[in-house]
Amino acid sequence: MKRKIYQQLLDWKEKRNGEVALLVEGARRIGKSYIVEEFAKNEYESYILIDFNKAPQMVRDWFDLYLEDLDTLFLYLSQHYKVRLHERKSLIILDEIQLCPRARAAIKFLVADRRYDYVETGSLVSIKKKGGGRRLSISGGPPQGIVLPSEERSIQMYPMDFEEFLWATGNDMLMDLIRKMYAERKPMGQFFHRQAMDAFRLYMIVGGMPQAVKKYVETKDFDAVDAAKRDVLTIYRNDIFNYAGEIADKVVSIFDQIPPQLSKHEKKFRLSALKPGAKYRDWDDAFFWLKDARVVNICYNSTEPNIGLKMNEDRTTLKCYMNDTGLLISHAFDEKSIVSSEIYQKLLFGKLEVNEGMLIENIVAQMLTASGNKLFFYSKSSEEAEERMEIDFLLQKDKVTNRHNIRPIEVKSGKNYTLSSLKKCMNKFGEYMTTPTVLHAADYKVEDGITYLPLYMSPLL
């Protein structure tokens, strides 16, 4: 399956020329290992893939014993994996690097040697406390964590985005048309809009996990697709208990509460659902664990929607989205351990009204995240009607100016809706705002100063 991150791998190889190692970070089961190995096959004369999920203890020990004798280290690796290494023409892949902190620490010495290139894949970065503060350490590592090598650059990988999904399902040109119409500020037209919305809804319910997409492409069987997604959810749940340590129970409580929290009219996460009287300070490590494991996308409240959203971030008020909307469907509709094809068909044709808003807002969050956006929203409770408002997402412009830097976005799943919060936001914060936007199921239009975009244009924001 074609993935956009391949070009980033190429850029790293060509521009950095072995000066730094590359760490590909992302959630489990999103295709990190697959795409890195494809890159190795295509771009190098030879490669060694060390999968620390199954590497024997002696291989792990070599990264301790032979850092001052790299000739021996490379000779042992070549012999064990039956691969001849070629100077400046071979790649060593350190897969699931978080399971071998010693190998992660060795990157400093391996890169300095400059004989070969190094790509790491990693997930499940967790938060551990020490002396009252937080610091990053690698799950599965020693309690004290490790020193993160400065000779390492990281890139983020996400579930397959909408365009990658279109490629996988044999539709190579639709996103080019969507991009062109967005750039020219024109509607798609009835025929192509319907085609794009059908593809968008299919992407929403299948999701972007490569296993689920592959099952759909091969079988068109939603039962098989759902089973593939449930396998991923089982892996996530097992990882929580294997790696989250003493906060595992809290992490799984949040994980299980994601669907019911998102199904509410206000999507803000209510801690009282976890435990009566719960305080954020008692649960923040669990939220951080899920976020850093890339299992969820967290959207924080910005108390003042102006320049510098992060400076006004309220980390005690948040929305917690699943990293993949296809997984959310399997996570939410699990009364009989499998989501029936009938439910998938209703979702595909927009006939299942219940929870539609939950899914649409989640997939917009997923698309915005995959496009490199940090997620913020604005929420204000007040007895005064003009002060009371809820804006689903706030995006900051790439180039910051003195005024009009923040794009307020409302997400609408149905045909009939009001825009009272968006209008109140523009009245109150107009000098900070630019291009108020509604993401909806209809075609592109501009009306009364508001830009209406079809949902499938979300990745272009």
Disulfide bonds with the S-S distance in Angstrom:
none
